[in-house]
Structures are given as structure tokens and as C-alpha cells.
């Protein structure tokens, strides 16, 4: 994989709202926090990651946060832009946090954030892949919709990228998990309509809403072999043909779910590294 674009990576890493902070040596992963039962809307000690942030008024930020037990939520970090704010070095992407907040409206108030550690920093290509994951989550994950399995998959994916596992395979697995956990992934091993098992030697197209069916001569959708569909279902990407076809298929399925919206980081990956 090419890593010959240091200028772009450095530019992304220098963005104040998104740049990650180097982490120390690995430590235990953040512990799961129980979901509070209080009625005042006050939450403490919730495992979380910052997905994105942007300025709010003169000294504050609005941060888009992925939490394990509450899903994606928006928080106001009051005073986070002040020079001596303790939050300035904490609210960074790709760093595990224990967060607390109060309120029940769509925009809650951050009451505390503590850096947990335990994860290596993302660098070079892995950093760009991390921004791609965050953009996918922001655009495809509804707010206040808990997905603890997806949260854990996100943590595992960041770790895999940080340890230089093959980015195309890591991304395909996460894309598939995201569609599954949000309830829009079709069954890839049975044909839509007939419910017959997909055959390894046949060629199919995948209806984004219904699932695979045998390919017809006039189909404009990507043609995918049954073997690729079966490989994707069991997360086996050792075959180079499976890697190539799964990339085409996931790009097609994600484009459908995005309704034509452009993923900026995805286009960068396509242009630079063909992931």
C-alpha cells in the first residue's frame, strides 16, 4: 500500500478539531460502564470516542461522540477552546475516553472527560482510514441509537489499523459490520425471493434493499461471484478476487445508504491508495 502522500496526512493531523494525540504504550482497554438509572439525565464514566468537533460560540466546542451504551450523541464542551482548558488535550479523535454529561435534549452538556489510554496512535495511512471510519459513523449512524457491538468493533478496528493490519481488509470488515448493526445489510448467502443458497460458481448482483440474485444480461449493478459473497459472510478475504469484488460491492452498497452524499475521506482513499 502506498504511503507516499505525507503532505495530506500531515494536513489532516494538524486540523485542531480532528488531530489525534500520541498515546503511550498499550494499557488495559476501557472498562464497560453500567447504564445509569437516574432521572436527572446525568451520566458518568461512559466509554466514548470523539468522532468530530466544531466551534461553538467563542470558547466552546460541539463534539460528536460515539459511546458504548448511548450511541452517537452531541455534547457541548464549554470552554474547551480556552488556552488553559483541561479539555483541550483530551477531546481528540481515536483516543479512548471516560465521558460524563448531563441533560436530556439532543444537545447535552459535557461535564467531564478523562483520557483512558491503552491504544496506539494512528499514523500515515492508518490515520486517513480512521478519519474514514469516523465520517461513515457520523453520516450513517443515527443519534441516540445504542450499538454496543458496533462500538466494540470500532475499537477493534482502530487497534488493527494501528498495528498495520491490511487496511483494505480491515475496512471491508468494518463496513459490513456497520451495515449489519444498523439493520440495512442484506443476507449475502441466500438469494432474494427464492431464498435458495448462493452458489460459489455463479454470478450475482446485490439489490441494496433485498440481497443477492442471479445476474441478468442488462444489470448495471456490480457483478459479484457467489464465492465472494460467501467469503464476505465468513470474513475470509484471503482471495485477491474477493478483495477486489468486495471493495466494489461495498462502495456500491454504501453509496446507496448515503443517498448520493459524498464521503470526502473515501474519495481521498480511492484517489490515493485504491482501498
C-alpha atoms as a printed R data frame, in Angstrom:
    type eleno elety resid chain resno       x       y       z
1   ATOM     1    CA   UNK     A     1   0.000   0.000   0.000
2   ATOM     2    CA   UNK     A     2   1.332   3.411  -0.887
3   ATOM     3    CA   UNK     A     3   2.176   5.876   1.853
4   ATOM     4    CA   UNK     A     4   3.651   8.455  -0.467
5   ATOM     5    CA   UNK     A     5   1.293  11.288   0.499
6   ATOM     6    CA   UNK     A     6   2.779  12.694   3.731
7   ATOM     7    CA   UNK     A     7   1.572  16.202   2.923
8   ATOM     8    CA   UNK     A     8  -2.097  15.160   3.068
9   ATOM     9    CA   UNK     A     9  -1.668  13.122   6.240
10  ATOM    10    CA   UNK     A    10   0.182  15.924   7.973
11  ATOM    11    CA   UNK     A    11  -2.519  18.393   6.894
12  ATOM    12    CA   UNK     A    12  -5.244  16.180   8.321
13  ATOM    13    CA   UNK     A    13  -3.314  15.567  11.503
14  ATOM    14    CA   UNK     A    14  -2.872  19.284  12.049
15  ATOM    15    CA   UNK     A    15  -6.602  20.052  11.986
16  ATOM    16    CA   UNK     A    16  -7.378  21.225  15.559
17  ATOM    17    CA   UNK     A    17 -10.765  19.537  15.869
18  ATOM    18    CA   UNK     A    18  -9.666  16.194  14.486
19  ATOM    19    CA   UNK     A    19  -5.977  15.698  15.156
20  ATOM    20    CA   UNK     A    20  -5.104  12.710  17.373
21  ATOM    21    CA   UNK     A    21  -2.701  12.984  20.303
22  ATOM    22    CA   UNK     A    22   0.084  10.367  20.548
23  ATOM    23    CA   UNK     A    23  -0.697   7.727  23.151
24  ATOM    24    CA   UNK     A    24   1.739   5.930  25.467
25  ATOM    25    CA   UNK     A    25   2.375   2.189  25.487
26  ATOM    26    CA   UNK     A    26  -0.692  -0.081  25.457
27  ATOM    27    CA   UNK     A    27  -2.653  -0.376  28.699
28  ATOM    28    CA   UNK     A    28  -5.887  -2.184  29.596
29  ATOM    29    CA   UNK     A    29  -8.894  -1.255  27.445
30  ATOM    30    CA   UNK     A    30 -11.566   0.976  28.997
31  ATOM    31    CA   UNK     A    31 -13.941  -0.857  31.266
32  ATOM    32    CA   UNK     A    32 -17.607  -1.099  30.430
33  ATOM    33    CA   UNK     A    33 -19.726   1.363  32.365
34  ATOM    34    CA   UNK     A    34 -23.212   0.406  33.506
35  ATOM    35    CA   UNK     A    35 -26.097   2.418  32.157
36  ATOM    36    CA   UNK     A    36 -27.305   4.782  34.921
37  ATOM    37    CA   UNK     A    37 -30.891   4.722  36.038
38  ATOM    38    CA   UNK     A    38 -31.131   8.267  37.403
39  ATOM    39    CA   UNK     A    39 -33.836  10.585  36.166
40  ATOM    40    CA   UNK     A    40 -31.790  13.768  36.045
41  ATOM    41    CA   UNK     A    41 -30.050  12.792  32.818
42  ATOM    42    CA   UNK     A    42 -26.606  12.795  34.454
43  ATOM    43    CA   UNK     A    43 -24.194  10.222  33.052
44  ATOM    44    CA   UNK     A    44 -20.673   9.477  34.304
45  ATOM    45    CA   UNK     A    45 -17.844   7.148  33.300
46  ATOM    46    CA   UNK     A    46 -19.161   6.262  29.858
47  ATOM    47    CA   UNK     A    47 -16.652   4.733  27.365
48  ATOM    48    CA   UNK     A    48 -16.517   7.089  24.389
49  ATOM    49    CA   UNK     A    49 -14.596   8.332  21.356
50  ATOM    50    CA   UNK     A    50 -14.715  11.756  19.727
51  ATOM    51    CA   UNK     A    51 -15.768  11.395  16.094
52  ATOM    52    CA   UNK     A    52 -15.752  15.067  15.127
53  ATOM    53    CA   UNK     A    53 -15.875  18.516  16.695
54  ATOM    54    CA   UNK     A    54 -16.543  22.065  15.588
55  ATOM    55    CA   UNK     A    55 -16.545  25.530  17.221
56  ATOM    56    CA   UNK     A    56 -19.473  26.665  19.330
57  ATOM    57    CA   UNK     A    57 -19.642  30.330  20.325
58  ATOM    58    CA   UNK     A    58 -16.324  31.899  21.323
59  ATOM    59    CA   UNK     A    59 -14.734  29.391  23.677
60  ATOM    60    CA   UNK     A    60 -16.661  26.150  23.359
61  ATOM    61    CA   UNK     A    61 -16.907  23.126  21.068
62  ATOM    62    CA   UNK     A    62 -19.690  20.839  19.968
63  ATOM    63    CA   UNK     A    63 -18.343  17.307  19.852
64  ATOM    64    CA   UNK     A    64 -19.885  14.339  18.075
65  ATOM    65    CA   UNK     A    65 -19.183  11.368  20.324
66  ATOM    66    CA   UNK     A    66 -19.584   7.619  19.900
67  ATOM    67    CA   UNK     A    67 -20.464   5.996  23.233
68  ATOM    68    CA   UNK     A    68 -20.838   2.331  24.028
69  ATOM    69    CA   UNK     A    69 -24.217   2.425  25.780
70  ATOM    70    CA   UNK     A    70 -25.888   5.535  24.323
71  ATOM    71    CA   UNK     A    71 -24.738   5.505  20.704
72  ATOM    72    CA   UNK     A    72 -23.741   8.667  18.855
73  ATOM    73    CA   UNK     A    73 -24.535  11.834  20.798
74  ATOM    74    CA   UNK     A    74 -23.751  15.555  20.572
75  ATOM    75    CA   UNK     A    75 -22.173  17.330  23.551
76  ATOM    76    CA   UNK     A    76 -21.308  20.948  24.274
77  ATOM    77    CA   UNK     A    77 -17.791  21.179  25.713
78  ATOM    78    CA   UNK     A    78 -17.923  24.539  27.455
79  ATOM    79    CA   UNK     A    79 -14.680  26.465  27.484
80  ATOM    80    CA   UNK     A    80 -12.791  23.740  25.614
81  ATOM    81    CA   UNK     A    81 -11.142  26.314  23.308
82  ATOM    82    CA   UNK     A    82  -9.670  28.343  26.136
83  ATOM    83    CA   UNK     A    83  -5.854  28.160  26.268
84  ATOM    84    CA   UNK     A    84  -5.698  26.613  29.734
85  ATOM    85    CA   UNK     A    85  -8.724  24.320  29.464
86  ATOM    86    CA   UNK     A    86  -8.033  20.775  30.647
87  ATOM    87    CA   UNK     A    87 -10.247  19.537  27.832
88  ATOM    88    CA   UNK     A    88  -8.002  20.847  25.029
89  ATOM    89    CA   UNK     A    89  -5.653  17.871  25.148
90  ATOM    90    CA   UNK     A    90  -8.320  15.317  25.974
91  ATOM    91    CA   UNK     A    91 -11.004  15.741  23.307
92  ATOM    92    CA   UNK     A    92  -9.017  14.173  20.474
93  ATOM    93    CA   UNK     A    93 -10.088  11.613  17.890
94  ATOM    94    CA   UNK     A    94  -9.083   7.941  18.163
95  ATOM    95    CA   UNK     A    95  -8.350   8.204  21.887
96  ATOM    96    CA   UNK     A    96 -10.491   6.214  24.390
97  ATOM    97    CA   UNK     A    97 -12.248   8.370  26.957
98  ATOM    98    CA   UNK     A    98 -14.436   8.045  30.008
99  ATOM    99    CA   UNK     A    99 -17.006  10.790  29.489
100 ATOM   100    CA   UNK     A   100 -19.804  12.302  31.514
101 ATOM   101    CA   UNK     A   101 -22.633  14.635  30.610
102 ATOM   102    CA   UNK     A   102 -25.957  15.985  31.745
103 ATOM   103    CA   UNK     A   103 -29.230  16.806  30.028
104 ATOM   104    CA   UNK     A   104 -31.898  15.013  28.058
105 ATOM   105    CA   UNK     A   105 -32.149  17.162  24.945
106 ATOM   106    CA   UNK     A   106 -30.451  16.384  21.646
107 ATOM   107    CA   UNK     A   107 -27.557  18.663  22.626
108 ATOM   108    CA   UNK     A   108 -26.250  17.734  26.079
109 ATOM   109    CA   UNK     A   109 -23.603  19.368  28.271
110 ATOM   110    CA   UNK     A   110 -20.237  17.660  28.767
111 ATOM   111    CA   UNK     A   111 -19.420  17.503  32.492
112 ATOM   112    CA   UNK     A   112 -16.130  15.653  32.309
113 ATOM   113    CA   UNK     A   113 -13.798  13.672  30.059
114 ATOM   114    CA   UNK     A   114 -10.833  11.567  31.126
115 ATOM   115    CA   UNK     A   115  -8.283  10.071  28.790
116 ATOM   116    CA   UNK     A   116  -8.056   6.311  29.379
117 ATOM   117    CA   UNK     A   117  -5.165   5.251  27.146
118 ATOM   118    CA   UNK     A   118  -4.462   1.715  26.053
119 ATOM   119    CA   UNK     A   119  -4.344   2.312  22.297
120 ATOM   120    CA   UNK     A   120  -1.531   3.096  19.901
121 ATOM   121    CA   UNK     A   121  -1.828   6.280  17.802
122 ATOM   122    CA   UNK     A   122  -2.842   6.054  14.163
123 ATOM   123    CA   UNK     A   123  -0.207   7.162  11.691
124 ATOM   124    CA   UNK     A   124   0.125   7.708   7.934
125 ATOM   125    CA   UNK     A   125  -2.365   5.532   6.008
126 ATOM   126    CA   UNK     A   126  -3.976   4.240   9.208
127 ATOM   127    CA   UNK     A   127  -4.754   7.827  10.229
128 ATOM   128    CA   UNK     A   128  -6.609   8.522   7.000
129 ATOM   129    CA   UNK     A   129  -8.512   5.242   7.392
130 ATOM   130    CA   UNK     A   130  -9.515   6.316  10.888
131 ATOM   131    CA   UNK     A   131 -10.989   9.563   9.577
132 ATOM   132    CA   UNK     A   132 -12.902   7.488   7.017
133 ATOM   133    CA   UNK     A   133 -14.405   5.329   9.786
134 ATOM   134    CA   UNK     A   134 -15.465   8.430  11.707
135 ATOM   135    CA   UNK     A   135 -17.079  10.004   8.654
136 ATOM   136    CA   UNK     A   136 -19.015   6.803   7.984
137 ATOM   137    CA   UNK     A   137 -20.318   6.759  11.557
138 ATOM   138    CA   UNK     A   138 -21.309  10.428  11.519
139 ATOM   139    CA   UNK     A   139 -23.234  10.082   8.262
140 ATOM   140    CA   UNK     A   140 -24.808   6.644   8.696
141 ATOM   141    CA   UNK     A   141 -25.382   6.258  12.436
142 ATOM   142    CA   UNK     A   142 -28.484   7.921  13.869
143 ATOM   143    CA   UNK     A   143 -28.063   9.819  17.113
144 ATOM   144    CA   UNK     A   144 -29.205   8.269  20.394
145 ATOM   145    CA   UNK     A   145 -29.287   4.782  18.861
146 ATOM   146    CA   UNK     A   146 -27.109   2.484  21.023
147 ATOM   147    CA   UNK     A   147 -24.907  -0.064  19.241
148 ATOM   148    CA   UNK     A   148 -22.545  -1.616  21.827
149 ATOM   149    CA   UNK     A   149 -21.429  -4.342  19.404
150 ATOM   150    CA   UNK     A   150 -20.533  -1.730  16.795
151 ATOM   151    CA   UNK     A   151 -18.667   0.302  19.448
152 ATOM   152    CA   UNK     A   152 -16.526  -2.721  20.288
153 ATOM   153    CA   UNK     A   153 -15.971  -3.384  16.584
154 ATOM   154    CA   UNK     A   154 -14.814   0.223  16.182
155 ATOM   155    CA   UNK     A   155 -12.276  -0.202  18.986
156 ATOM   156    CA   UNK     A   156 -11.007  -3.444  17.441
157 ATOM   157    CA   UNK     A   157 -10.741  -1.788  14.018
158 ATOM   158    CA   UNK     A   158  -8.677   1.107  15.370
159 ATOM   159    CA   UNK     A   159  -6.351  -1.368  17.049
160 ATOM   160    CA   UNK     A   160  -5.968  -3.366  13.838
161 ATOM   161    CA   UNK     A   161  -5.136  -0.242  11.850
162 ATOM   162    CA   UNK     A   162  -2.652   0.921  14.494
163 ATOM   163    CA   UNK     A   163  -0.903  -2.449  14.283
164 ATOM   164    CA   UNK     A   164  -0.612  -2.160  10.484
165 ATOM   165    CA   UNK     A   165  -3.020  -4.948   9.560
166 ATOM   166    CA   UNK     A   166  -4.021  -4.769   5.853
167 ATOM   167    CA   UNK     A   167  -6.209  -1.677   5.620
168 ATOM   168    CA   UNK     A   168  -8.450  -2.848   2.727
169 ATOM   169    CA   UNK     A   169  -9.461  -5.987   4.644
170 ATOM   170    CA   UNK     A   170  -9.907  -4.127   7.946
171 ATOM   171    CA   UNK     A   171 -12.142  -1.542   6.253
172 ATOM   172    CA   UNK     A   172 -14.283  -4.140   4.471
173 ATOM   173    CA   UNK     A   173 -14.987  -5.894   7.749
174 ATOM   174    CA   UNK     A   174 -15.962  -2.656   9.468
175 ATOM   175    CA   UNK     A   175 -18.175  -1.508   6.575
176 ATOM   176    CA   UNK     A   176 -20.041  -4.807   6.668
177 ATOM   177    CA   UNK     A   177 -20.393  -4.655  10.465
178 ATOM   178    CA   UNK     A   178 -21.751  -1.104  10.251
179 ATOM   179    CA   UNK     A   179 -24.450  -2.102   7.764
180 ATOM   180    CA   UNK     A   180 -25.341  -5.163   9.842
181 ATOM   181    CA   UNK     A   181 -25.583  -3.309  13.143
182 ATOM   182    CA   UNK     A   182 -27.717  -0.541  11.648
183 ATOM   183    CA   UNK     A   183 -30.091  -3.126  10.168
184 ATOM   184    CA   UNK     A   184 -29.570  -2.413   6.464
185 ATOM   185    CA   UNK     A   185 -27.255  -5.281   5.485
186 ATOM   186    CA   UNK     A   186 -28.855  -7.915   3.281
187 ATOM   187    CA   UNK     A   187 -28.223 -11.635   3.748
188 ATOM   188    CA   UNK     A   188 -25.407 -12.458   1.331
189 ATOM   189    CA   UNK     A   189 -25.725 -16.232   1.398
190 ATOM   190    CA   UNK     A   190 -29.331 -16.632   0.174
191 ATOM   191    CA   UNK     A   191 -30.968 -15.302  -2.972
192 ATOM   192    CA   UNK     A   192 -33.694 -12.749  -2.544
193 ATOM   193    CA   UNK     A   193 -37.140 -14.065  -3.444
194 ATOM   194    CA   UNK     A   194 -36.285 -17.749  -3.793
195 ATOM   195    CA   UNK     A   195 -34.184 -17.971  -0.595
196 ATOM   196    CA   UNK     A   196 -32.011 -20.510  -2.359
197 ATOM   197    CA   UNK     A   197 -28.388 -20.741  -1.131
198 ATOM   198    CA   UNK     A   198 -25.861 -18.690  -3.071
199 ATOM   199    CA   UNK     A   199 -23.688 -20.939  -5.250
200 ATOM   200    CA   UNK     A   200 -19.957 -20.334  -5.316
201 ATOM   201    CA   UNK     A   201 -19.631 -20.741  -9.088
202 ATOM   202    CA   UNK     A   202 -22.491 -18.452 -10.122
203 ATOM   203    CA   UNK     A   203 -22.502 -14.690 -10.746
204 ATOM   204    CA   UNK     A   204 -24.859 -12.395  -8.837
205 ATOM   205    CA   UNK     A   205 -25.863  -8.787  -8.319
206 ATOM   206    CA   UNK     A   206 -26.853  -7.495  -4.881
207 ATOM   207    CA   UNK     A   207 -30.034  -5.470  -4.512
208 ATOM   208    CA   UNK     A   208 -29.195  -2.951  -1.731
209 ATOM   209    CA   UNK     A   209 -32.639  -3.374  -0.199
210 ATOM   210    CA   UNK     A   210 -33.202  -7.096  -0.673
211 ATOM   211    CA   UNK     A   211 -30.000  -9.023  -1.267
212 ATOM   212    CA   UNK     A   212 -28.338 -11.113  -3.994
213 ATOM   213    CA   UNK     A   213 -29.983 -12.579  -7.081
214 ATOM   214    CA   UNK     A   214 -28.538 -14.168 -10.236
215 ATOM   215    CA   UNK     A   215 -27.114 -11.546 -12.589
216 ATOM   216    CA   UNK     A   216 -29.010 -10.724 -15.787
217 ATOM   217    CA   UNK     A   217 -27.549  -9.518 -19.063
218 ATOM   218    CA   UNK     A   218 -28.879  -5.963 -18.656
219 ATOM   219    CA   UNK     A   219 -27.898  -5.446 -14.996
220 ATOM   220    CA   UNK     A   220 -25.957  -2.255 -14.294
221 ATOM   221    CA   UNK     A   221 -25.160  -3.202 -10.687
222 ATOM   222    CA   UNK     A   222 -21.732  -4.707  -9.862
223 ATOM   223    CA   UNK     A   223 -21.386  -8.382 -10.766
224 ATOM   224    CA   UNK     A   224 -20.151 -10.468  -7.851
225 ATOM   225    CA   UNK     A   225 -19.307 -14.157  -7.770
226 ATOM   226    CA   UNK     A   226 -21.022 -16.399  -5.285
227 ATOM   227    CA   UNK     A   227 -17.620 -17.226  -3.835
228 ATOM   228    CA   UNK     A   228 -17.020 -13.576  -2.962
229 ATOM   229    CA   UNK     A   229 -20.405 -13.326  -1.238
230 ATOM   230    CA   UNK     A   230 -19.732 -16.471   0.767
231 ATOM   231    CA   UNK     A   231 -16.228 -15.271   1.645
232 ATOM   232    CA   UNK     A   232 -17.579 -11.914   2.854
233 ATOM   233    CA   UNK     A   233 -20.152 -13.587   5.052
234 ATOM   234    CA   UNK     A   234 -17.425 -15.530   6.877
235 ATOM   235    CA   UNK     A   235 -14.927 -12.615   6.733
236 ATOM   236    CA   UNK     A   236 -12.414 -14.528   4.611
237 ATOM   237    CA   UNK     A   237 -10.570 -12.029   2.412
238 ATOM   238    CA   UNK     A   238  -7.519 -14.104   1.535
239 ATOM   239    CA   UNK     A   239  -8.537 -14.399  -2.132
240 ATOM   240    CA   UNK     A   240  -7.422 -11.380  -4.172
241 ATOM   241    CA   UNK     A   241 -10.579 -11.655  -6.308
242 ATOM   242    CA   UNK     A   242 -12.685 -11.459  -3.141
243 ATOM   243    CA   UNK     A   243 -10.773  -8.364  -2.047
244 ATOM   244    CA   UNK     A   244 -11.358  -6.605  -5.373
245 ATOM   245    CA   UNK     A   245 -15.032  -7.552  -5.742
246 ATOM   246    CA   UNK     A   246 -15.889  -6.816  -2.098
247 ATOM   247    CA   UNK     A   247 -14.408  -3.328  -2.468
248 ATOM   248    CA   UNK     A   248 -16.627  -2.668  -5.485
249 ATOM   249    CA   UNK     A   249 -19.691  -4.113  -3.775
250 ATOM   250    CA   UNK     A   250 -19.264  -2.209  -0.511
251 ATOM   251    CA   UNK     A   251 -18.703   1.038  -2.375
252 ATOM   252    CA   UNK     A   252 -21.986   0.424  -4.205
253 ATOM   253    CA   UNK     A   253 -23.948  -0.518  -1.059
254 ATOM   254    CA   UNK     A   254 -22.616   2.404   0.979
255 ATOM   255    CA   UNK     A   255 -23.394   4.847  -1.826
256 ATOM   256    CA   UNK     A   256 -26.993   3.634  -1.761
257 ATOM   257    CA   UNK     A   257 -27.278   4.129   2.010
258 ATOM   258    CA   UNK     A   258 -25.691   7.576   1.748
259 ATOM   259    CA   UNK     A   259 -28.248   8.625  -0.841
260 ATOM   260    CA   UNK     A   260 -25.620  10.075  -3.122
261 ATOM   261    CA   UNK     A   261 -23.784  12.040  -0.434
262 ATOM   262    CA   UNK     A   262 -20.025  12.165  -0.921
263 ATOM   263    CA   UNK     A   263 -17.600  10.804   1.629
264 ATOM   264    CA   UNK     A   264 -14.607  13.116   1.496
265 ATOM   265    CA   UNK     A   265 -12.186  10.695   3.120
266 ATOM   266    CA   UNK     A   266 -13.422   7.822   0.974
267 ATOM   267    CA   UNK     A   267 -12.646   9.762  -2.177
268 ATOM   268    CA   UNK     A   268  -9.172  10.501  -0.831
269 ATOM   269    CA   UNK     A   269  -8.602   6.815  -0.199
270 ATOM   270    CA   UNK     A   270  -9.827   5.931  -3.670
271 ATOM   271    CA   UNK     A   271  -7.616   8.544  -5.279
272 ATOM   272    CA   UNK     A   272  -4.505   7.859  -3.227
273 ATOM   273    CA   UNK     A   273  -4.490   4.203  -2.298
274 ATOM   274    CA   UNK     A   274  -7.370   2.481  -4.076
275 ATOM   275    CA   UNK     A   275  -8.676   0.994  -0.805
